[in-house]
Amino acid sequence: MTAHPPRDELHIASLVVQHRADAGPALEALAAELPGLEIAMGDATRSVLLQESPGTRELMDSVDRLRELPGVLNVNLVYHHAEPRQDLEQPLQPETGAGT
C-alpha cells in the first residue's frame, strides 16, 4: 500500500454537543485549549462548536476529546467540508445566471 502525500486543505466542521449544565466550564476550557475549536453558541445543556483544522485526524481528535469530558452526553458531527487552501486564496467570482 502506498502512502498518499499530505494535502494542503482546510477542514471546516460544526458539532452539536449535548452536555450536563455542570460541563459548561470544562467545555469552554477545552475549546480554548484546542486550536481551531470554538463555541459558536450554546445554552445550559447544548452547544454548537465550530472546528477549522488541516485534516480529518485533528477533527476526530477534537471529537474524541469532547466525548471524554465529564458531563458530555453526546457529540454529533453535523457538517464537514474540506477545501484545498489554494482555492480559498482565489478571489470569488460573481454569480451569473438567475436573477442577473
DSSP file (Angstrom, degrees, kcal/mol; ACC not computed):
  #  RESIDUE AA STRUCTURE BP1 BP2  ACC     N-H-->O    O-->H-N    N-H-->O    O-->H-N    TCO  KAPPA ALPHA  PHI   PSI    X-CA   Y-CA   Z-CA
    1    1 A M              0   0    0      0, 0.0     2,-0.3     0, 0.0     0, 0.0   0.000 360.0 360.0 360.0 130.8    0.0    0.0    0.0
    2    2 A T        -     0   0    0      1,-0.0     2,-0.3     0, 0.0     0, 0.0  -0.705 360.0-122.2 -95.2 143.9    1.4    3.4   -1.0
    3    3 A A        -     0   0    0     -2,-0.3    -1,-0.0     1,-0.0     0, 0.0  -0.627  22.0-131.4 -82.7 139.2    1.1    6.4    1.2
    4    4 A H        -     0   0    0     -2,-0.3     3,-0.1     1,-0.1    -1,-0.0  -0.696  27.4-108.3 -87.1 141.4   -0.6    9.5   -0.2
    5    5 A P        -     0   0    0      0, 0.0    -1,-0.1     0, 0.0     2,-0.0  -0.376  45.2 -93.8 -65.4 148.6    1.2   12.8    0.2
    6    6 A P        -     0   0    0      0, 0.0     2,-0.3     0, 0.0    -3,-0.0  -0.347  40.1-131.5 -63.7 143.6   -0.4   15.1    2.7
    7    7 A R        -     0   0    0     47,-0.1     2,-1.4    -3,-0.1    -3,-0.0  -0.726   8.9-128.3 -96.1 145.6   -2.9   17.6    1.2
    8    8 A D        +     0   0    0     -2,-0.3    77,-2.5     2,-0.0    78,-0.4  -0.715  57.9 144.6 -92.0  87.1   -2.9   21.2    2.0
    9    9 A E  E     -A   84   0A   0     -2,-1.4     2,-0.5    45,-0.6    73,-0.0  -0.797  48.2-137.0-124.0 161.9   -6.5   21.5    2.9
   10   10 A L  E     -A   83   0A   0     73,-2.6    73,-2.1    -2,-0.3     2,-0.5  -0.992  19.6-157.8-117.1 125.1   -8.7   23.4    5.3
   11   11 A H  E     -AB  82  53A   0     42,-3.6    42,-2.3    -2,-0.5     2,-0.5  -0.898   6.4-168.6-104.9 129.8  -11.4   21.3    7.0
   12   12 A I  E     +AB  81  52A   0     69,-3.1    69,-2.5    -2,-0.5     2,-0.3  -0.975  14.9 166.1-120.0 128.7  -14.5   23.1    8.4
   13   13 A A  E     -AB  80  51A   0     38,-2.5    38,-2.7    -2,-0.5     2,-0.4  -0.972  25.8-148.5-141.7 153.9  -16.9   21.3   10.7
   14   14 A S  E     -AB  79  50A   0     65,-2.0    64,-2.5    -2,-0.3    65,-1.4  -0.977  16.2-167.5-122.5 143.2  -19.7   22.0   13.0
   15   15 A L  E     -AB  77  49A   0     34,-2.6    34,-2.8    -2,-0.4     2,-0.6  -0.972  14.1-148.2-128.9 139.3  -20.5   19.9   16.0
   16   16 A V  E     -AB  76  48A   0     60,-2.5    60,-2.7    -2,-0.4     2,-0.5  -0.954  19.0-165.9-106.8 124.4  -23.5   19.7   18.3
   17   17 A V  E     -AB  75  47A   0     30,-3.1    30,-2.3    -2,-0.6     2,-0.5  -0.944   7.5-160.5-114.3 123.1  -22.6   18.8   21.9
   18   18 A Q  E     +AB  74  46A   0     56,-2.4    55,-2.6    -2,-0.5    56,-1.8  -0.887  29.4 155.0 -99.3 132.4  -25.2   17.7   24.4
   19   19 A H  E     -A   72   0A   0     26,-2.6    53,-0.2    -2,-0.5     2,-0.1  -0.961  45.8 -91.3-152.1 163.4  -24.0   18.0   27.9
   20   20 A R    >   -     0   0    0     51,-2.7     3,-1.9    -2,-0.3     4,-0.3  -0.447  44.7-110.7 -73.9 156.8  -25.0   18.5   31.5
   21   21 A A  G >  S+     0   0    0      1,-0.3     3,-1.3     2,-0.2    -1,-0.1   0.848 117.2  58.5 -58.7 -35.2  -25.1   22.0   32.8
   22   22 A D  G 3  S+     0   0    0      1,-0.2     4,-0.3     2,-0.1    -1,-0.3   0.544  93.0  69.0 -75.8  -4.2  -22.1   21.5   35.0
   23   23 A A  G <> S+     0   0    0     -3,-1.9     4,-2.3    21,-0.2    -1,-0.2   0.558  73.0  93.4 -86.7  -8.6  -20.0   20.5   32.0
   24   24 A G  H <> S+     0   0    0     -3,-1.3     4,-2.5    -4,-0.3     5,-0.2   0.897  82.7  48.0 -53.6 -50.2  -20.0   24.1   30.6
   25   25 A P  H  > S+     0   0    0      0, 0.0     4,-2.2     0, 0.0    -1,-0.2   0.896 113.2  48.0 -61.5 -39.4  -16.8   25.3   32.2
   26   26 A A  H  > S+     0   0    0     -4,-0.3     4,-2.3     2,-0.2    -2,-0.2   0.879 111.5  51.3 -67.5 -36.5  -14.8   22.2   31.1
   27   27 A L  H  X S+     0   0    0     -4,-2.3     4,-2.3     2,-0.2    -1,-0.2   0.915 110.7  47.9 -65.1 -43.9  -16.2   22.6   27.6
   28   28 A E  H  X S+     0   0    0     -4,-2.5     4,-1.8    -5,-0.2    -2,-0.2   0.897 111.6  50.8 -63.1 -40.7  -15.1   26.2   27.4
   29   29 A A  H  X S+     0   0    0     -4,-2.2     4,-1.5    -5,-0.2    -2,-0.2   0.907 110.9  47.7 -65.0 -41.9  -11.7   25.3   28.7
   30   30 A L  H  X S+     0   0    0     -4,-2.3     4,-2.5     1,-0.2    -2,-0.2   0.905 109.4  53.0 -66.9 -40.3  -11.2   22.6   26.1
   31   31 A A  H  < S+     0   0    0     -4,-2.3     6,-0.3     1,-0.2    -1,-0.2   0.870 110.6  48.3 -61.7 -35.7  -12.4   24.9   23.3
   32   32 A A  H  < S+     0   0    0     -4,-1.8    -1,-0.2    -5,-0.2    -2,-0.2   0.803 113.8  48.2 -72.2 -28.8   -9.8   27.4   24.4
   33   33 A E  H  < S+     0   0    0     -4,-1.5    -2,-0.2    -5,-0.1    -1,-0.2   0.875  97.8  73.1 -80.2 -39.7   -7.1   24.7   24.5
   34   34 A L  S >< S-     0   0    0     -4,-2.5     3,-1.6    -5,-0.1     2,-0.1  -0.648  87.0-117.8 -86.3 127.0   -7.7   23.1   21.1
   35   35 A P  T 3  S+     0   0    0      0, 0.0     3,-0.1     0, 0.0    -1,-0.1  -0.358  95.1  10.6 -62.0 134.6   -6.5   25.0   18.1
   36   36 A G  T 3  S+     0   0    0      1,-0.2    16,-1.8    15,-0.1     2,-0.5   0.428  98.5 117.3  81.7  -1.0   -9.3   25.9   15.7
   37   37 A L  E <   +C   51   0A   0     -3,-1.6     2,-0.3    -6,-0.3    -1,-0.2  -0.865  34.3 162.8-104.1 131.7  -12.1   24.9   18.0
   38   38 A E  E     -C   50   0A   0     12,-2.3    12,-2.7    -2,-0.5     2,-0.7  -0.995  41.0-117.5-145.1 151.4  -14.6   27.5   19.2
   39   39 A I  E     -C   49   0A   0     -2,-0.3    10,-0.3    10,-0.2     3,-0.1  -0.802  26.9-177.3 -87.4 116.6  -18.0   27.6   20.8
   40   40 A A  E     -     0   0A   0      8,-2.5     2,-0.3    -2,-0.7     9,-0.2   0.870  64.8 -24.9 -82.8 -39.6  -20.3   29.4   18.4
   41   41 A M  E     +C   48   0A   0      7,-1.5     7,-3.3     2,-0.0    -1,-0.3  -0.976  68.3 151.5-165.0 162.5  -23.4   29.3   20.6
   42   42 A G  E     -C   47   0A   0     -2,-0.3     5,-0.3     5,-0.3     2,-0.2  -0.979  23.6-144.0 179.9 171.3  -25.0   27.3   23.4
   43   43 A D        -     0   0    0      3,-3.1     3,-0.1    -2,-0.3    -2,-0.0  -0.595  58.9 -61.9-133.6-160.6  -27.2   27.1   26.4
   44   44 A A  S    S+     0   0    0      1,-0.2   -21,-0.2    -2,-0.2   -20,-0.2   0.800 131.5  15.0 -62.2 -30.3  -27.1   25.2   29.6
   45   45 A T  S    S+     0   0    0      1,-0.2   -26,-2.6   -23,-0.1     2,-0.4   0.408 121.1  52.9-129.6   2.0  -27.2   21.8   28.0
   46   46 A R  E     -B   18   0A   0    -28,-0.2    -3,-3.1    -3,-0.1     2,-0.3  -1.000  54.2-179.9-140.6 142.0  -26.4   22.2   24.3
   47   47 A S  E     -BC  17  42A   0    -30,-2.3   -30,-3.1    -2,-0.4     2,-0.5  -0.996  19.8-145.4-140.4 146.6  -23.6   23.8   22.4
   48   48 A V  E     -BC  16  41A   0     -7,-3.3    -8,-2.5    -2,-0.3    -7,-1.5  -0.962  24.1-168.7-109.2 123.2  -22.7   24.3   18.8
   49   49 A L  E     -BC  15  39A   0    -34,-2.8   -34,-2.6    -2,-0.5     2,-0.4  -0.870  11.1-149.7-113.7 146.0  -19.0   24.2   18.1
   50   50 A L  E     -BC  14  38A   0    -12,-2.7   -12,-2.3    -2,-0.4     2,-0.4  -0.924  12.8-167.2-112.1 139.9  -17.0   25.2   15.0
   51   51 A Q  E     -BC  13  37A   0    -38,-2.7   -38,-2.5    -2,-0.4     2,-0.5  -0.993  10.3-174.9-130.8 127.2  -13.8   23.5   14.1
   52   52 A E  E     +B   12   0A   0    -16,-1.8   -40,-0.2    -2,-0.4    -2,-0.0  -0.991  24.5 155.7-115.2 128.7  -11.2   24.5   11.5
   53   53 A S  E     -B   11   0A   0    -42,-2.3   -42,-3.6    -2,-0.5   -17,-0.1  -0.961  53.1-116.6-149.1 162.6   -8.4   22.1   11.0
   54   54 A P  S    S-     0   0    0      0, 0.0   -45,-0.6     0, 0.0     2,-0.3   0.595  93.1  -3.2 -78.6  -9.3   -5.8   21.0    8.5
   55   55 A G  S  > S-     0   0    0    -44,-0.1     4,-1.4     1,-0.1     3,-0.1  -0.988  74.9 -93.1-168.5 173.9   -7.2   17.5    8.3
   56   56 A T  H  > S+     0   0    0     -2,-0.3     4,-3.0     1,-0.2     5,-0.2   0.799 114.2  65.3 -70.4 -27.9   -9.7   14.9    9.5
   57   57 A R  H  > S+     0   0    0      1,-0.2     4,-2.2     2,-0.2    -1,-0.2   0.938 104.3  44.6 -60.4 -46.1   -7.3   13.5   12.0
   58   58 A E  H  > S+     0   0    0      2,-0.2     4,-2.0     1,-0.2    -1,-0.2   0.890 113.2  52.0 -65.1 -39.0   -7.3   16.8   14.0
   59   59 A L  H  X S+     0   0    0     -4,-1.4     4,-2.1     1,-0.2    -2,-0.2   0.947 111.8  44.9 -61.2 -49.2  -11.1   17.0   13.7
   60   60 A M  H  X S+     0   0    0     -4,-3.0     4,-2.6     1,-0.2    -2,-0.2   0.836 108.9  57.0 -68.6 -31.2  -11.6   13.5   15.0
   61   61 A D  H  X S+     0   0    0     -4,-2.2     4,-2.4    -5,-0.2    -1,-0.2   0.908 107.8  48.8 -61.9 -40.6   -9.1   14.1   17.8
   62   62 A S  H  X S+     0   0    0     -4,-2.0     4,-2.6     2,-0.2    -2,-0.2   0.918 110.2  50.6 -64.1 -43.4  -11.3   17.0   18.9
   63   63 A V  H  X S+     0   0    0     -4,-2.1     4,-2.4     1,-0.2    -2,-0.2   0.928 111.3  48.8 -59.8 -45.1  -14.4   14.9   18.8
   64   64 A D  H  X S+     0   0    0     -4,-2.6     4,-1.5     1,-0.2    -2,-0.2   0.920 111.2  49.2 -61.4 -44.0  -12.7   12.2   20.9
   65   65 A R  H  X S+     0   0    0     -4,-2.4     4,-0.6     1,-0.2    -1,-0.2   0.897 111.2  50.2 -63.4 -39.9  -11.5   14.8   23.4
   66   66 A L  H >< S+     0   0    0     -4,-2.6     3,-1.1     1,-0.2    -1,-0.2   0.919 108.7  51.9 -63.3 -43.4  -15.0   16.3   23.7
   67   67 A R  H 3< S+     0   0    0     -4,-2.4    -1,-0.2     1,-0.3    -2,-0.2   0.797 105.5  56.6 -64.1 -28.3  -16.5   12.9   24.2
   68   68 A E  H 3< S+     0   0    0     -4,-1.5    -1,-0.3    -5,-0.2    -2,-0.2   0.638  81.3 109.3 -78.7 -14.2  -14.1   12.2   27.1
   69   69 A L  S X< S-     0   0    0     -3,-1.1     3,-1.9    -4,-0.6     2,-0.1  -0.412  80.3-109.7 -65.7 133.2  -15.2   15.3   29.0
   70   70 A P  T 3  S+     0   0    0      0, 0.0   -44,-0.1     0, 0.0    -1,-0.1  -0.423 104.7  23.6 -60.0 133.0  -17.1   14.6   32.2
   71   71 A G  T 3  S+     0   0    0      1,-0.3   -51,-2.7    -2,-0.1     2,-0.5   0.280  87.1 126.3  93.2 -10.5  -20.7   15.6   31.7
   72   72 A V  E <   +A   19   0A   0     -3,-1.9    -1,-0.3   -53,-0.2   -53,-0.3  -0.724  32.5 179.4 -82.2 125.2  -20.7   15.4   27.9
   73   73 A L  E     -     0   0A   0    -55,-2.6     2,-0.3    -2,-0.5   -54,-0.2   0.803  61.0  -1.5 -95.2 -35.5  -23.5   13.1   26.8
   74   74 A N  E     -A   18   0A   0    -56,-1.8   -56,-2.4    -8,-0.1     2,-0.4  -0.987  49.1-159.6-159.6 145.1  -23.2   13.2   23.0
   75   75 A V  E     -A   17   0A   0     -2,-0.3     2,-0.5   -58,-0.2   -58,-0.2  -0.986  16.3-171.3-129.5 120.7  -21.2   14.7   20.2
   76   76 A N  E     -A   16   0A   0    -60,-2.7   -60,-2.5    -2,-0.4     2,-0.8  -0.952  20.8-140.3-116.8 128.0  -22.6   14.9   16.7
   77   77 A L  E     +A   15   0A   0     -2,-0.5   -62,-0.2   -62,-0.2     3,-0.1  -0.778  28.3 171.9 -80.6 113.8  -20.8   15.9   13.6
   78   78 A V  E     +     0   0A   0    -64,-2.5     2,-0.3    -2,-0.8   -63,-0.2   0.808  60.8  13.2 -96.0 -35.5  -23.4   18.0   11.8
   79   79 A Y  E     +A   14   0A   0    -65,-1.4   -65,-2.0     2,-0.0     2,-0.3  -0.999  57.5 176.3-146.7 140.7  -21.4   19.4    8.9
   80   80 A H  E     +A   13   0A   0     -2,-0.3     2,-0.4   -67,-0.2   -67,-0.2  -0.961   5.0 170.1-148.2 130.2  -17.9   18.8    7.4
   81   81 A H  E     -A   12   0A   0    -69,-2.5   -69,-3.1    -2,-0.3     2,-0.4  -0.999  13.5-161.1-140.1 136.9  -16.3   20.4    4.3
   82   82 A A  E     +A   11   0A   0     -2,-0.4   -71,-0.2   -71,-0.2    -2,-0.0  -0.964  12.4 177.7-119.2 137.5  -12.8   20.2    3.0
   83   83 A E  E     -A   10   0A   0    -73,-2.1   -73,-2.6    -2,-0.4     2,-0.1  -1.000  35.9-109.2-139.0 133.7  -11.3   22.7    0.6
   84   84 A P  E >>  -A    9   0A   0      0, 0.0     4,-1.2     0, 0.0     3,-0.9  -0.428  29.1-131.2 -59.5 134.3   -7.8   23.0   -0.8
   85   85 A R  H 3> S+     0   0    0    -77,-2.5     4,-0.9     1,-0.3     3,-0.4   0.862 105.5  60.4 -58.1 -36.4   -6.2   26.0    0.7
   86   86 A Q  H 34 S+     0   0    0    -78,-0.4     3,-0.4     1,-0.2     4,-0.3   0.846 101.7  53.9 -62.3 -32.1   -5.1   27.3   -2.7
   87   87 A D  H X4 S+     0   0    0     -3,-0.9     3,-1.0     1,-0.2    -1,-0.2   0.839 103.0  56.9 -69.5 -31.7   -8.7   27.5   -3.7
   88   88 A L  H 3< S+     0   0    0     -4,-1.2    -1,-0.2    -3,-0.4    -2,-0.2   0.716 101.1  57.9 -71.2 -19.7   -9.6   29.6   -0.7
   89   89 A E  T 3< S+     0   0    0     -4,-0.9    -1,-0.2    -3,-0.4    -2,-0.2   0.572  86.0  98.2 -86.4  -9.1   -7.0   32.2   -1.8
   90   90 A Q  S <  S-     0   0    0     -3,-1.0     2,-0.1    -4,-0.3     3,-0.1  -0.547  84.2-107.1 -78.3 142.7   -8.6   32.7   -5.1
   91   91 A P        -     0   0    0      0, 0.0     2,-0.2     0, 0.0    -1,-0.1  -0.399  38.7-105.5 -66.4 146.4  -10.9   35.8   -5.5
   92   92 A L        -     0   0    0     -4,-0.1    -4,-0.0    -2,-0.1     0, 0.0  -0.506  30.2-137.4 -72.1 138.9  -14.6   35.0   -5.6
   93   93 A Q        -     0   0    0     -2,-0.2    -1,-0.0    -3,-0.1     2,-0.0  -0.790  25.2-106.4 -96.1 140.0  -16.2   35.3   -9.0
   94   94 A P        -     0   0    0      0, 0.0     2,-0.1     0, 0.0    -1,-0.1  -0.358  38.9-108.2 -64.1 144.9  -19.6   37.0   -9.3
   95   95 A E        -     0   0    0      3,-0.0     2,-0.3     2,-0.0     0, 0.0  -0.450  33.7-161.4 -71.0 144.7  -22.5   34.6   -9.9
   96   96 A T        +     0   0    0     -2,-0.1     2,-0.5     3,-0.0     3,-0.0  -0.911  50.4  36.9-122.5 155.5  -24.1   34.7  -13.4
   97   97 A G  S >  S+     0   0    0     -2,-0.3     3,-2.1     0, 0.0    -2,-0.0  -0.931  87.5  55.6 116.1-128.0  -27.5   33.4  -14.4
   98   98 A A  T 3  S+     0   0    0     -2,-0.5    -3,-0.0     1,-0.3     0, 0.0  -0.151 118.5   6.7 -54.3 129.4  -30.7   33.5  -12.4
   99   99 A G  T 3         0   0    0      1,-0.1    -1,-0.3    -3,-0.0    -3,-0.0   0.464 360.0 360.0  81.7   1.9  -31.6   37.0  -11.2
  100  100 A T    <         0   0    0     -3,-2.1    -2,-0.2     0, 0.0    -1,-0.1   0.426 360.0 360.0-111.4 360.0  -29.0   38.9  -13.1
